[in-house]
Amino acid sequence: MLTGSTILVTGGTGSFGNRFIPMTLEKYNPARIIVYSRDEMKQWDMAKGYQDDPRIRFFIGDVRDRDRLYRALDGVDYVVHAAATKIVPTAEYNPFECVKTNINGAMNVIDACIDKGVKGCVALSTDKASSPVNLYGATKLASDKLFVSGNSYSGADGCRFSVVRYGNVMGSRGSVIPFFMSLEDGVETPVTDPRMTRFMISLEEGVELVWHAFDDMIGGEVYVRKIPSMTIGDIAEAARPGVAQTVVGIRPGEKLHEQMIGEEDAPHTYEYDNHFKIIPAIHNWSADPVRIRDGVKVPENFVYSSANNTEWMTKADLQKWIEDNRAKIGKI
């Protein structure tokens, strides 16, 4: 599907874009990938790695700017919407700005995709959008609902919209692993609560889930990858073996455990080998055999939480991942 196409990535200079672009260039050889973001310095730095590749274009713009999006989407076949305000405490203290990007920006992307004849759009979501307790999660839940409903506005032959939802990306900029590793020797490792659990996913797995969504979606599906959990205490121990830990308390807006599928979504959720798929109830889509394919409906009270996960990453597993990826941790 993506081979020979033109793809635009909003927020394309972020962690996801930095991995999605080289992987997609290698696997699908698209005609063009357009990096759409508002940070000129990140674009400048990123462009240095693609000076000899005519398939990469850079476009300064903000998803808040509807007119700029319309200009950027000329001739675009597929969109990956990765732009977001996503740091939980930042969103708690700057709620209006978070809403402008995550909700108003989502509406702009949807309208522009429909009006400019884009074939398909996959939006990146987060575990914090399931039963949200913080503003970031609430805005991403609203964004998810907007992208699902976008299929109602685009018509039978218009742009198809779907969502991918996953947990903490290991080693990404601003995440906890590079923070722990940046601490000086002799400093105890600050952890919010040693009981806290989080889902763990690599950038490569996130990219593969987006590819799968493009290949599989009919419109309106929320794809949730099966990934392991870890406690924050074990993450800290893997990043700084043998270093004492200090409990500093949960930050504003944080949960003790994350969730990607809530009990309310269970009646419309189907399980597959490597992922789950939440199919919306609107228009009776959740009973559509074309959307369900070979999925098996989950139990009535099913919840997919980082606390009740059946798959766990060990400290040894994470330590091996850190050693294998040390050069890029915190840089993308």
Sine and cosine of phi, psi and omega as CSV:
sin_phi,cos_phi,sin_psi,cos_psi,sin_omega,cos_omega
0.00,0.00,-0.70,0.71,-0.06,-1.00
-0.99,0.12,-0.24,0.97,-0.02,-1.00
-0.89,0.47,0.80,-0.60,0.03,-1.00
0.96,0.28,0.11,0.99,-0.07,-1.00
-1.00,-0.06,0.12,-0.99,0.13,-0.99
-0.95,-0.32,0.83,-0.55,-0.10,-1.00
-0.87,-0.49,0.70,-0.72,0.12,-0.99
-0.90,-0.43,0.71,-0.70,0.02,-1.00
-0.90,-0.45,0.93,-0.37,0.10,-0.99
-0.96,0.27,0.57,-0.82,-0.09,-1.00
0.88,0.48,0.55,0.84,-0.19,-0.98
-0.94,0.34,-0.21,0.98,0.04,-1.00
-1.00,-0.03,0.05,1.00,0.02,-1.00
-0.98,0.20,-0.10,-0.99,-0.05,-1.00
-0.86,0.52,-0.71,0.70,-0.02,-1.00
-0.89,0.46,-0.75,0.66,-0.03,-1.00
-0.86,0.50,-0.61,0.79,-0.01,-1.00
-0.90,0.43,-0.38,0.92,0.05,-1.00
-0.98,-0.19,-0.61,0.79,-0.01,-1.00
-0.87,0.49,-0.66,0.75,-0.12,-0.99
-0.91,0.42,-0.82,0.57,0.00,-1.00
-0.90,0.44,-0.60,0.80,0.01,-1.00
-0.91,0.41,-0.64,0.77,-0.03,-1.00
-0.96,0.28,-0.60,0.80,0.07,-1.00
-0.86,0.50,-0.67,0.75,-0.04,-1.00
-0.95,0.30,-0.67,0.74,-0.12,-0.99
-0.99,0.16,-0.65,0.76,-0.17,-0.99
-0.92,-0.40,-0.26,0.96,-0.04,-1.00
0.74,0.68,0.87,0.49,0.04,-1.00
-0.92,0.39,0.36,-0.93,0.04,-1.00
-0.92,0.40,-0.65,0.76,0.01,-1.00
-0.49,-0.87,0.56,-0.83,0.27,-0.96
-0.84,-0.54,0.84,-0.54,-0.01,-1.00
-0.98,-0.19,0.84,-0.54,0.03,-1.00
-1.00,-0.05,0.92,-0.38,-0.05,-1.00
-0.94,-0.35,0.90,-0.43,0.02,-1.00
-0.34,-0.94,0.21,-0.98,-0.09,-1.00
-0.98,-0.17,-0.06,1.00,-0.08,-1.00
-0.98,-0.17,0.97,-0.23,-0.08,-1.00
-0.92,0.40,-0.54,0.84,-0.02,-1.00
-0.94,0.34,-0.64,0.77,0.06,-1.00
-0.90,0.43,-0.61,0.79,0.06,-1.00
-0.91,0.41,-0.67,0.74,0.00,-1.00
-0.87,0.49,-0.72,0.69,0.01,-1.00
-0.91,0.42,-0.67,0.74,-0.03,-1.00
-0.92,0.40,-0.61,0.79,-0.05,-1.00
-0.89,0.45,-0.45,0.89,-0.01,-1.00
-0.87,0.49,-0.49,0.87,0.00,-1.00
-0.99,0.12,-0.10,0.99,-0.06,-1.00
-0.79,-0.61,0.44,0.90,-0.08,-1.00
-0.86,0.51,-0.53,0.85,-0.07,-1.00
-0.97,-0.23,0.25,0.97,-0.01,-1.00
-0.91,-0.41,0.97,-0.25,-0.06,-1.00
-0.94,0.34,-0.12,0.99,-0.02,-1.00
-0.98,0.19,-0.22,0.98,-0.07,-1.00
-0.97,-0.22,0.79,-0.62,0.06,-1.00
-0.82,-0.57,0.47,-0.88,0.00,-1.00
-0.85,-0.53,0.67,-0.74,-0.11,-0.99
-0.66,-0.75,0.93,-0.37,0.05,-1.00
-0.95,0.30,0.79,-0.62,0.01,-1.00
0.00,-1.00,0.29,-0.96,-0.03,-1.00
-0.84,-0.55,0.65,-0.76,0.03,-1.00
-0.91,0.42,-0.27,0.96,0.10,-1.00
-0.95,0.32,-0.34,0.94,-0.09,-1.00
-0.99,-0.11,0.99,-0.12,-0.07,-1.00
-0.87,0.50,-0.71,0.71,-0.04,-1.00
-0.90,0.44,-0.64,0.77,0.00,-1.00
-0.91,0.41,-0.62,0.78,0.06,-1.00
-0.88,0.48,-0.68,0.73,0.01,-1.00
-0.87,0.50,-0.65,0.76,0.03,-1.00
-0.91,0.41,-0.69,0.73,-0.07,-1.00
-0.92,0.39,-0.46,0.89,-0.11,-0.99
-1.00,0.01,0.12,0.99,0.09,-1.00
-0.86,0.51,0.86,-0.51,0.08,-1.00
0.97,0.24,0.17,0.98,-0.03,-1.00
-1.00,0.08,0.70,-0.71,0.02,-1.00
-1.00,-0.03,-0.68,0.73,-0.10,-0.99
-0.68,-0.73,0.55,-0.84,0.00,-1.00
-0.81,-0.58,0.69,-0.73,0.22,-0.98
-0.93,-0.38,0.88,-0.47,-0.05,-1.00
-0.99,-0.11,0.99,-0.15,-0.03,-1.00
-0.94,-0.35,-0.13,0.99,-0.04,-1.00
-0.94,0.35,0.73,-0.69,0.01,-1.00
-0.21,-0.98,0.45,-0.90,0.28,-0.96
-1.00,-0.04,0.91,-0.42,-0.28,-0.96
-0.77,-0.63,-0.08,1.00,0.02,-1.00
-0.98,0.18,0.86,-0.51,-0.17,-0.98
-0.84,0.55,-0.80,0.60,0.00,-1.00
-0.89,0.45,-0.58,0.81,0.04,-1.00
-0.87,0.50,-0.67,0.74,0.01,-1.00
-0.92,0.39,-0.59,0.81,0.00,-1.00
-0.89,0.45,-0.60,0.80,-0.06,-1.00
-1.00,-0.06,-0.21,0.98,0.02,-1.00
-0.75,-0.67,0.85,0.53,-0.17,-0.99
-0.89,0.46,-0.62,0.78,-0.03,-1.00
-0.88,0.47,-0.64,0.77,-0.02,-1.00
-0.93,0.38,-0.61,0.79,0.03,-1.00
-0.90,0.43,-0.68,0.74,0.02,-1.00
-0.89,0.45,-0.67,0.75,-0.03,-1.00
-0.87,0.49,-0.65,0.76,-0.02,-1.00
-0.99,0.15,-0.78,0.63,-0.19,-0.98
-0.98,0.18,-0.48,0.88,0.01,-1.00
-0.96,-0.27,-0.84,0.54,0.02,-1.00
-0.88,0.47,-0.63,0.77,0.03,-1.00
-0.90,0.44,-0.63,0.77,0.05,-1.00
-0.88,0.48,-0.68,0.73,0.02,-1.00
-0.89,0.46,-0.63,0.78,0.04,-1.00
-0.90,0.44,-0.67,0.74,0.01,-1.00
-0.89,0.46,-0.70,0.72,-0.01,-1.00
-0.88,0.47,-0.77,0.64,-0.01,-1.00
-0.87,0.49,-0.69,0.72,-0.03,-1.00
-0.91,0.41,-0.65,0.76,0.03,-1.00
-0.88,0.47,-0.68,0.73,-0.01,-1.00
-0.91,0.40,-0.75,0.66,-0.11,-0.99
-0.95,0.31,-0.44,0.90,-0.03,-1.00
-0.99,-0.11,0.08,1.00,0.10,-0.99
0.97,0.25,0.45,0.89,0.08,-1.00
-0.91,0.42,0.61,-0.79,-0.06,-1.00
-0.98,0.18,-0.64,0.77,-0.07,-1.00
-0.41,-0.91,0.55,-0.84,0.01,-1.00
-0.68,-0.73,0.78,-0.62,0.09,-1.00
-0.91,-0.40,0.82,-0.58,0.00,-1.00
-0.97,-0.23,0.67,-0.74,0.04,-1.00
-1.00,0.09,0.75,-0.66,0.04,-1.00
-0.88,-0.47,-0.35,-0.94,-0.12,-0.99
-0.45,-0.89,0.39,-0.92,0.09,-1.00
-0.88,0.47,-0.41,0.91,-0.03,-1.00
-0.95,0.31,-0.15,0.99,0.04,-1.00
-0.99,0.14,-0.18,0.98,0.02,-1.00
-1.00,-0.05,0.88,-0.47,-0.08,-1.00
0.75,0.66,0.87,0.50,-0.15,-0.99
-0.92,0.38,0.56,-0.83,0.11,-0.99
-0.86,-0.51,-0.13,0.99,0.03,-1.00
-0.86,-0.50,0.26,-0.96,-0.08,-1.00
-0.91,0.42,-0.66,0.75,0.03,-1.00
-0.83,0.56,-0.76,0.66,0.02,-1.00
-0.88,0.47,-0.64,0.77,0.00,-1.00
-0.90,0.44,-0.65,0.76,0.02,-1.00
-0.93,0.36,-0.57,0.82,0.02,-1.00
-0.96,0.28,-0.53,0.85,0.13,-0.99
-0.89,0.45,-0.69,0.72,0.05,-1.00
-0.88,0.48,-0.67,0.74,0.04,-1.00
-0.87,0.49,-0.70,0.72,0.03,-1.00
-0.84,0.54,-0.71,0.70,-0.01,-1.00
-0.89,0.45,-0.61,0.79,0.02,-1.00
-0.90,0.43,-0.70,0.72,-0.02,-1.00
-0.93,0.38,-0.60,0.80,0.07,-1.00
-0.88,0.47,-0.74,0.68,-0.04,-1.00
-0.95,0.31,-0.32,0.95,0.03,-1.00
-0.84,0.55,-0.46,0.89,0.03,-1.00
-0.91,0.42,-0.45,0.89,0.03,-1.00
-0.95,0.32,-0.49,0.87,-0.05,-1.00
-1.00,0.05,-0.43,0.90,-0.11,-0.99
-0.99,0.16,-0.30,0.96,0.02,-1.00
1.00,0.10,0.15,-0.99,-0.12,-0.99
-0.88,0.47,-0.55,0.84,-0.07,-1.00
-0.94,-0.34,0.20,0.98,-0.05,-1.00
-1.00,-0.03,-0.28,-0.96,-0.05,-1.00
-0.89,0.46,0.67,-0.74,0.08,-1.00
-0.99,-0.14,0.72,-0.70,-0.01,-1.00
-0.87,-0.50,0.68,-0.73,0.15,-0.99
-0.56,-0.83,0.10,-0.99,-0.10,-0.99
-0.75,-0.66,0.60,-0.80,0.17,-0.99
-0.89,-0.45,0.67,-0.74,-0.07,-1.00
-0.80,-0.61,0.80,-0.61,0.07,-1.00
-0.49,-0.87,0.08,-1.00,-0.13,-0.99
-1.00,-0.08,-0.44,-0.90,-0.10,-0.99
-0.90,0.44,0.76,-0.65,0.02,-1.00
-1.00,0.08,0.87,-0.49,-0.09,-1.00
-0.90,0.43,0.81,-0.58,0.13,-0.99
0.99,0.17,0.07,1.00,-0.02,-1.00
-0.96,0.29,0.32,-0.95,0.00,-1.00
-0.84,0.54,0.72,-0.69,0.03,-1.00
0.99,0.15,-0.01,1.00,-0.03,-1.00
-1.00,0.01,0.09,-1.00,-0.21,-0.98
-0.96,0.27,-0.53,0.85,-0.05,-1.00
-0.89,0.45,-0.80,0.60,0.05,-1.00
-0.89,0.46,-0.50,0.87,0.06,-1.00
-0.90,0.44,-0.75,0.66,0.01,-1.00
-0.86,0.51,-0.69,0.73,-0.07,-1.00
-0.94,0.34,-0.32,0.95,-0.02,-1.00
-0.99,0.10,-0.18,0.98,-0.05,-1.00
-0.94,0.35,0.58,-0.82,-0.04,-1.00
-0.96,0.28,0.43,-0.90,0.08,-1.00
-0.86,0.51,0.63,-0.78,0.00,-1.00
1.00,-0.02,-0.20,0.98,0.03,-1.00
-1.00,-0.06,0.78,-0.62,0.05,-1.00
-0.92,0.39,0.45,-0.89,-0.03,-1.00
-0.99,0.12,0.88,-0.47,0.02,-1.00
-0.98,0.18,0.83,-0.56,0.06,-1.00
-0.84,-0.54,0.60,-0.80,-0.04,-1.00
-0.91,0.42,-0.77,0.64,0.01,-1.00
-0.31,-0.95,0.86,-0.51,-0.08,-1.00
-0.87,0.49,-0.34,0.94,0.03,-1.00
-0.99,0.16,-0.28,0.96,-0.07,-1.00
-0.85,0.52,0.69,-0.72,0.03,-1.00
-0.88,-0.47,0.50,-0.87,0.03,-1.00
-0.63,-0.78,0.54,-0.84,0.16,-0.99
-0.96,0.29,0.52,-0.85,-0.03,-1.00
-0.81,-0.58,0.78,-0.62,0.01,-1.00
-0.57,-0.82,0.56,-0.83,0.09,-1.00
-1.00,0.03,0.36,-0.93,0.05,-1.00
-0.87,0.50,-0.61,0.79,-0.01,-1.00
-0.87,0.49,-0.66,0.75,0.03,-1.00
-0.92,0.40,-0.59,0.81,0.06,-1.00
-0.90,0.43,-0.67,0.75,0.04,-1.00
-0.89,0.46,-0.70,0.71,-0.01,-1.00
-0.88,0.47,-0.57,0.82,0.04,-1.00
-0.92,0.40,-0.62,0.79,0.06,-1.00
-0.91,0.42,-0.69,0.72,0.07,-1.00
-0.84,0.54,-0.70,0.71,-0.02,-1.00
-0.89,0.46,-0.64,0.77,0.00,-1.00
-0.88,0.48,-0.70,0.72,0.03,-1.00
-0.87,0.49,-0.64,0.76,-0.03,-1.00
-0.96,0.29,-0.54,0.84,-0.20,-0.98
-0.98,-0.18,-0.46,0.89,-0.25,-0.97
-0.94,0.34,0.61,-0.79,0.20,-0.98
-0.98,-0.19,-0.53,0.85,0.04,-1.00
0.65,-0.76,0.80,-0.60,0.07,-1.00
0.99,-0.13,-0.10,1.00,-0.04,-1.00
-0.97,0.24,0.55,-0.84,0.17,-0.98
-0.92,-0.39,0.91,-0.42,-0.05,-1.00
-1.00,-0.08,0.76,-0.65,-0.02,-1.00
-0.82,-0.58,0.91,-0.41,-0.03,-1.00
-0.98,0.22,0.60,-0.80,0.12,-0.99
-0.98,0.22,0.87,-0.50,-0.04,-1.00
-0.63,-0.77,0.36,-0.93,-0.05,-1.00
-0.98,0.18,0.23,-0.97,0.07,-1.00
-0.93,-0.37,0.30,-0.95,0.18,-0.98
-0.54,-0.84,0.42,-0.91,0.18,-0.98
-0.99,0.12,0.46,-0.89,0.00,-1.00
-0.91,0.41,-0.50,0.86,0.06,-1.00
-0.90,0.44,-0.65,0.76,0.02,-1.00
-0.94,0.34,-0.58,0.81,0.06,-1.00
-0.88,0.48,-0.71,0.71,0.00,-1.00
-0.89,0.45,-0.65,0.76,0.00,-1.00
-0.92,0.38,-0.61,0.79,0.02,-1.00
-0.93,0.37,-0.60,0.80,-0.02,-1.00
-0.97,0.23,-0.54,0.84,-0.02,-1.00
-0.68,-0.73,0.97,0.24,-0.08,-1.00
-0.85,0.53,0.71,-0.70,0.10,-1.00
0.98,0.19,0.00,1.00,-0.03,-1.00
-1.00,-0.01,0.70,-0.71,0.02,-1.00
-0.89,0.45,0.49,-0.87,-0.02,-1.00
-0.91,-0.41,0.59,-0.81,0.06,-1.00
-0.90,-0.44,0.79,-0.61,0.02,-1.00
-0.99,0.13,0.86,-0.51,-0.08,-1.00
-0.94,-0.34,-0.11,0.99,0.04,-1.00
1.00,-0.06,0.43,-0.90,-0.02,-1.00
-0.95,0.30,0.70,-0.72,0.00,-1.00
-0.97,0.26,0.31,-0.95,0.03,-1.00
-0.82,0.57,0.80,-0.60,0.06,-1.00
1.00,0.01,-0.08,1.00,-0.04,-1.00
-0.99,0.11,0.51,-0.86,0.14,-0.99
-0.99,-0.17,0.40,-0.91,0.12,-0.99
-0.95,0.31,-0.63,0.77,0.04,-1.00
-0.74,-0.67,0.57,-0.82,0.02,-1.00
-0.99,-0.11,0.31,-0.95,-0.05,-1.00
-0.63,-0.78,0.64,-0.76,0.05,-1.00
-0.92,-0.39,-0.39,0.92,0.08,-1.00
-0.69,-0.73,0.84,-0.54,0.00,-1.00
-1.00,-0.08,0.22,-0.98,-0.03,-1.00
-0.86,0.51,-0.54,0.84,-0.01,-1.00
-0.92,0.38,-0.43,0.90,0.01,-1.00
-1.00,0.06,-0.24,0.97,-0.10,-0.99
-0.82,0.57,-0.65,0.76,-0.02,-1.00
-0.89,0.45,-0.26,0.97,-0.05,-1.00
-0.86,-0.51,0.34,0.94,-0.07,-1.00
-0.93,-0.37,0.68,-0.73,-0.01,-1.00
-0.82,-0.57,0.55,-0.84,-0.05,-1.00
-0.96,-0.27,0.60,-0.80,0.04,-1.00
-0.75,-0.66,-0.02,-1.00,-0.10,-0.99
-0.84,0.54,-0.74,0.68,-0.13,-0.99
-0.89,-0.45,0.02,1.00,-0.08,-1.00
-0.37,-0.93,0.16,-0.99,0.19,-0.98
-0.92,-0.38,0.33,-0.94,0.06,-1.00
-0.69,-0.73,0.88,-0.48,0.09,-1.00
-1.00,-0.03,0.87,-0.50,-0.03,-1.00
-0.95,-0.31,0.83,-0.55,-0.13,-0.99
-0.91,0.42,0.50,-0.87,-0.02,-1.00
-0.98,0.20,-0.34,0.94,-0.04,-1.00
-0.87,0.50,0.57,-0.82,0.00,-1.00
0.85,0.53,0.30,0.95,-0.01,-1.00
0.89,0.46,0.44,0.90,-0.01,-1.00
-0.89,0.45,-0.50,0.87,-0.07,-1.00
-0.93,0.36,-0.18,0.98,0.06,-1.00
-0.96,-0.28,0.14,0.99,-0.06,-1.00
-0.98,0.19,0.91,-0.42,-0.04,-1.00
-0.90,0.44,-0.43,0.90,0.02,-1.00
-0.94,0.35,-0.60,0.80,0.05,-1.00
-0.97,0.23,-0.60,0.80,-0.05,-1.00
-0.95,0.31,-0.63,0.78,-0.05,-1.00
0.80,0.60,-0.85,-0.53,-0.06,-1.00
-0.98,-0.20,0.40,0.92,-0.02,-1.00
-0.95,0.30,0.45,-0.89,0.06,-1.00
-0.92,-0.39,0.81,-0.59,-0.03,-1.00
-0.89,0.45,0.68,-0.74,0.00,-1.00
-0.97,0.23,0.28,-0.96,0.03,-1.00
-0.85,0.52,0.35,-0.94,-0.14,-0.99
-0.84,0.55,-0.67,0.74,-0.06,-1.00
-0.97,-0.24,0.47,0.88,-0.07,-1.00
-0.90,0.44,0.69,-0.72,0.12,-0.99
-0.69,-0.72,0.75,-0.66,0.04,-1.00
-0.96,-0.29,0.99,-0.16,-0.09,-1.00
-0.85,-0.52,0.43,-0.90,0.06,-1.00
-0.93,0.38,-0.29,0.96,0.01,-1.00
-1.00,0.06,-0.56,0.83,-0.05,-1.00
-0.97,-0.23,0.25,0.97,-0.02,-1.00
-0.86,0.50,0.58,-0.81,0.06,-1.00
-1.00,0.01,-0.16,0.99,-0.04,-1.00
-0.87,-0.49,0.78,-0.62,-0.04,-1.00
-0.78,-0.63,0.65,-0.76,0.09,-1.00
-1.00,0.01,0.75,-0.66,0.00,-1.00
-1.00,0.09,0.27,-0.96,0.07,-1.00
-0.87,0.49,-0.61,0.79,0.01,-1.00
-0.91,0.42,-0.64,0.77,0.04,-1.00
-0.87,0.49,-0.72,0.69,-0.03,-1.00
-0.93,0.37,-0.62,0.78,0.03,-1.00
-0.88,0.47,-0.63,0.78,0.06,-1.00
-0.91,0.42,-0.66,0.75,0.02,-1.00
-0.89,0.46,-0.66,0.75,0.01,-1.00
-0.88,0.47,-0.70,0.71,0.01,-1.00
-0.90,0.44,-0.63,0.78,-0.02,-1.00
-0.95,0.31,-0.39,0.92,-0.11,-0.99
-0.85,-0.53,0.25,0.97,-0.12,-0.99
-0.81,0.59,-0.62,0.79,-0.09,-1.00
-0.91,0.41,-0.43,0.90,-0.08,-1.00
-0.94,-0.34,-0.05,1.00,-0.04,-1.00
-0.90,0.44,0.79,-0.61,0.02,-1.00
0.98,0.18,0.00,1.00,-0.06,-1.00
-0.97,-0.24,-0.19,0.98,0.02,-1.00
-0.75,-0.66,0.00,0.00,0.00,0.00
